[in-house]
Amino acid sequence: MKEPDIDRLKIALLHYSCPHVVGGVEEVIGQQASFLHRHGHEVKLIAGKGDVYTEDFPIIINPIFSSTDTLITRAHEELIEGKRLHFDSLIENICVELQSELESFDFLVVHNVMTMPYNLPLTYAIKKLADSGKIRVISWNHDSVYFYPDCPDIYRSEPWNILKTKFSSIYYICISKIRSEQFCELYKTKRKITVIPDGIDPSGFFQLAPDSCQIIHEQRLFKADLIMVQPSRLIPRKNIELGLRVVSALKKKGVNVRYLITGAYNPHEPKGVKYYRELKRIIKDLGITREVIFIAEYRMKDGRKIVPDHTFIRDLYFIADILFMPSISEGFGLPLLEAGMIKLPIACSDIPPFLEIGDGHICSFSPIDAPDRIADKILKFLSTIPTHNMHRKVINDYAWDSIYRDHIRPLFKKIIAAW
């Protein structure tokens, strides 16, 4: 078998059902299919029940792969009665269907089918396919019927006990450490089973706009340690130069920081042009060109400009770690209300309107404080907010793109090398 291109694989995912059937595994396979497609792989989603909910990749719905098809339920009933009238022929029929769908595919990733008793002919068909050596099969183990005290005794006998057996022709993944330990005990193996956790797609969860997703991807914003957002025009009283010096201080402390400023300067106002040029000089002198993004002048890699409308600003709030407002003077502070609505932490100057709105629930500093001191205050403030720490952990460890980069792609590479 020719070794495939690790970044252009043909990957099929299989479960009894897929979206828009509601369920945890259904959500996971839908998201896995989406991010694998986004990373350049040819993806096919195969299920017994569900909808063709996207045109991004083919979705095959065949009732013979479901848990409720009458042929499957009849075969199960016969097995319980000690009969195999239709069981073996069903295995053969399913093998034919699978081989037709999987011709030239590199991987088949099956979710729970090798561990749950909902379509036993399908389980045996996948085992037969794996033994044939025509495709690499990964069993993605979420759960097992044997983990529960009410597990029927019938499942401990032939042919059901395939569900508690580990096969050398199949690669196994568990979704958590506890599941890995449980499956090792079930399979009676001391060899650890690789853990790859379930994840979340922040862009999909927040329903981020396409432009927002593109700048996140281009600037690798989800890899940052700290994202500061300032929805301000480029005018002197917004005190953006202080923000630049705070960013420099954070960078010197080893923080991978991004500072997103949404507004533009007025090209027809000499003072505005002068201020903008001064900001650019400071950025260059401090060596923070990579860390600072003026949204209004940003160009996508395809040459398009971003329109920082209400939806885009909302998206920045969603992905940011903190609202940063170092203004020297303001009449009010609408961004503080917006940040408060979505529970975004706030760091701002201690001017009267901000203190009035914040009412003790903000990180405040004097506009004349040293940037290093402000940086320390921000880091200390954020460290005391459990929800922020959890947000950062989820983005760093459980975003699907991170899981793909750190776990799934290396897994594919390892399996291909060992094949």
Sequence and secondary structure as in RCSB ss.txt:
>XXXX:A:sequence
MKEPDIDRLKIALLHYSCPHVVGGVEEVIGQQASFLHRHGHEVKLIAGKGDVYTEDFPIIINPIFSSTDTLITRA
HEELIEGKRLHFDSLIENICVELQSELESFDFLVVHNVMTMPYNLPLTYAIKKLADSGKIRVISWNHDSVYFYPD
CPDIYRSEPWNILKTKFSSIYYICISKIRSEQFCELYKTKRKITVIPDGIDPSGFFQLAPDSCQIIHEQRLFKAD
LIMVQPSRLIPRKNIELGLRVVSALKKKGVNVRYLITGAYNPHEPKGVKYYRELKRIIKDLGITREVIFIAEYRM
KDGRKIVPDHTFIRDLYFIADILFMPSISEGFGLPLLEAGMIKLPIACSDIPPFLEIGDGHICSFSPIDAPDRIA
DKILKFLSTIPTHNMHRKVINDYAWDSIYRDHIRPLFKKIIAAW
>XXXX:A:secstr
     TTS EEEEEEEE TTS SHHHHHHHHHHHHHHHTT EEEEEEEE     SSS EEE GGGSSS HHHHHH
HHHHHTT  TTHHHHHHHHHHHHHHHHTT SEEEEESTTTSTT HHHHHHHHHHHHHTSSEEEEEE   GGGSTT
  GGGGSTTGGGGG   TTEEEEESSHHHHHHHHHHHT  S  EE    B HHHHTT  HHHHHHHHHTTGGG S
EEEEE   S GGG HHHHHHHHHHHHHTT  EEEEE     TT HHHHHHHHHHHHHHHHHT TTTEEEGGG B 
TTS B    HHHHHHHHHH SEEEE  S  S  HHHHHHHHTT  EEEE  HHHHHHHTTSSEEE TTS HHHHH
HHHHHHHHT HHHHHHHHIIIIIBHHHHIIIIIHHHHHHHHHH 
